[in-house]
Amino acid sequence: MGKALEKPQDTLYERDFHAWLMDQAGKLRARSGNDIDWDNLAEEVESVGRSQKREIAKRLGVLLMHLLKWEHQPGRRSHSWQSTISEQRAHLQGLIETSPSLVRYPDEALDWSYRWAVRHAARETELPASAFPPEPPYTAAQALDDLFMPGPPFKADELIRD
C-alpha cells in the first residue's frame, strides 16, 4: 500500500481565521514586524472598512423602508415601525460617531439603499413598487434626523399596539 499523498500544510490564515487574527494582533503588539503576514493583514483591514460601509448602506435601507411604510400606510403605523426607525437611526449615528470619516457615506449610499428599501417596502406592504417615488423622497440628513417623520402628522396614542 503506497503512502497517501500529503497535502501541503495550509497557513494559519487558511486554517483558522480567528486564531490568525489573534496571532497577528499579538505580533503587532510585540512589534514583530518581520513576522507579520502583511498582505493578508492589509486585505483584512480594508475589509473592515468595507464592512462598515455595507452596514451603513444596509441600515439606511431598513430605515428608508420603514419611513416609506410609515408615509404610505399611515393607518398601519405601529410602535414596532417607530421603534425600528429609532433603532436604525441610533445605530447609524453610532457608526458615524466611531468612524467620522464616514459622515458623508449615507449620502453616497442613498440611491442604492433607496432601491433596496423600495423592493422590500413593496413586498411588505403589498403595494406595487410604482406606488413609491422613483427617486429618494428624503435626503440622508432627513432620514437620520430624529425629529423627521414623513407623511401626515401622528399622535403617539394613534399607533397600533403590537
C-alpha positions in Angstrom: 0.0 0.0 0.0 1.5 3.3 -1.1 1.9 6.3 1.2 -1.1 8.7 1.0 -0.3 11.9 -0.8 0.4 14.6 1.8 -1.3 17.9 1.3 1.0 20.8 1.9 0.2 22.5 5.2 -2.2 25.4 4.9 -1.3 28.6 6.5 -2.9 29.6 9.8 -4.8 32.3 7.9 -6.4 29.5 5.8 -6.9 27.0 8.7 -8.3 29.2 11.4 -9.1 32.8 10.6 -9.8 33.8 14.3 -6.6 32.2 15.5 -4.7 34.0 12.7 -6.2 37.4 13.8 -5.2 36.8 17.4 -1.7 35.8 16.3 -1.3 38.9 14.1 -2.6 41.2 16.9 0.0 39.7 19.3 2.7 40.2 16.7 1.6 43.8 16.1 1.6 44.5 19.9 5.1 42.9 20.2 6.2 44.9 17.2 7.4 41.8 15.4 7.4 43.4 12.0 9.2 40.6 10.3 6.6 38.0 11.4 3.6 39.9 10.2 1.5 38.5 7.4 1.4 41.9 5.7 -0.6 41.1 2.6 -3.4 39.3 4.3 -3.4 41.8 7.2 -3.8 44.7 4.8 -6.6 42.9 3.0 -8.5 42.2 6.2 -8.0 45.8 7.5 -9.5 47.1 4.2 -12.3 44.5 4.6 -13.3 46.0 7.9 -13.7 49.4 6.2 -15.8 47.9 3.5 -18.0 46.1 6.1 -18.6 49.4 7.9 -19.8 50.9 4.6 -22.0 47.9 3.9 -23.5 48.1 7.4 -24.3 51.8 6.8 -25.9 51.1 3.4 -28.0 48.2 4.8 -29.2 50.0 7.9 -30.0 53.1 5.8 -32.1 50.8 3.6 -34.0 49.4 6.5 -34.6 52.9 7.8 -35.8 54.1 4.4 -38.1 51.1 4.1 -39.7 51.9 7.4 -40.0 55.6 6.5 -41.8 54.6 3.3 -44.1 52.3 5.1 -44.8 55.0 7.7 -45.6 57.5 5.0 -47.6 55.3 2.6 -49.6 53.3 5.1 -50.4 55.8 7.9 -53.3 53.6 9.0 -50.9 50.8 9.8 -48.4 52.8 11.8 -47.2 50.8 14.8 -44.9 51.0 17.7 -42.6 48.4 16.1 -42.2 50.6 13.0 -41.4 53.6 15.2 -39.0 51.5 17.2 -37.2 50.2 14.1 -36.9 53.8 12.8 -35.4 54.9 16.1 -33.1 51.9 16.3 -31.7 52.3 12.8 -31.1 56.0 13.4 -29.2 55.3 16.6 -27.1 52.5 15.0 -26.2 54.7 12.1 -25.4 57.7 14.3 -23.2 55.3 16.4 -21.3 54.0 13.4 -20.6 57.6 12.2 -19.5 58.7 15.6 -17.0 55.9 15.9 -15.8 56.5 12.3 -16.3 60.2 11.5 -14.6 59.8 8.1 -17.9 58.0 7.0 -20.1 61.0 7.9 -20.8 61.6 4.1 -21.3 57.9 3.3 -25.1 57.9 3.9 -25.4 60.5 1.1 -23.3 58.2 -1.2 -25.3 55.1 -0.3 -28.7 56.8 -0.5 -29.6 55.7 -4.1 -28.6 52.0 -3.5 -30.3 52.0 -0.1 -33.4 53.5 -1.5 -33.7 51.0 -4.3 -33.3 48.2 -1.7 -35.9 49.9 0.5 -38.5 50.2 -2.3 -38.2 46.5 -3.2 -38.6 45.4 0.4 -41.3 48.0 1.2 -43.3 46.8 -1.8 -43.0 43.2 -0.6 -44.0 44.0 3.0 -46.9 46.5 2.2 -48.1 44.5 -0.9 -48.1 47.8 -2.7 -46.6 47.9 -6.2 -43.1 49.3 -6.3 -44.5 52.0 -8.6 -46.5 53.3 -5.6 -43.2 54.7 -4.2 -41.3 57.7 -5.8 -38.7 56.6 -8.3 -36.1 58.8 -6.6 -35.5 59.0 -2.8 -38.1 61.4 -1.4 -35.9 62.1 1.7 -32.3 63.2 2.0 -29.9 61.1 4.1 -29.9 64.0 6.6 -33.7 63.9 6.9 -33.7 60.1 7.3 -31.2 60.4 10.1 -33.0 63.3 11.8 -34.7 62.0 15.0 -37.4 64.6 14.5 -38.2 63.8 10.9 -41.2 61.6 10.3 -42.7 61.7 6.8 -46.4 61.8 5.8 -49.4 63.1 7.8 -48.8 64.1 11.4 -49.4 61.5 14.0 -50.1 61.2 17.7 -48.4 58.6 19.7 -51.8 57.3 21.0 -52.9 56.6 17.4 -50.2 54.0 16.9 -51.2 50.4 16.7 -50.1 48.4 19.7 -48.1 45.4 18.6 
